[in-house]
Amino acid sequence: MSEEYIDLESAKGHTKIYISTGKIILNNLLGGLAWGVGTVLGATVIVTTLFFILGQLGAVPFIGRFVADIIEIVNKRQEIFP
């Protein structure tokens, strides 16, 4: 494996930074994973908070029916396939 080094070279207003390809790929992979996990967790917190507030206000009655339907389907399946 090649040596990892950073070489700053200024030429005509541009800066070149030389870093090994493996280090760049690992850095981008970890950054992408962190961004994805953060996005999912943030959206989960926002949606959960929104539904909780709407549920307390009674503005979301369809959720109760939806959950009741799922429970009913699961119970029927358990009777058919014990």
Residue pairs with C-beta under 8 A, 6 or more apart in sequence:
1 20
1 22
2 20
3 20
4 19
4 20
4 23
5 18
5 19
6 17
6 18
6 19
7 16
7 17
7 18
8 15
8 16
8 17
9 15
9 16
51 60
51 63
54 60
55 63
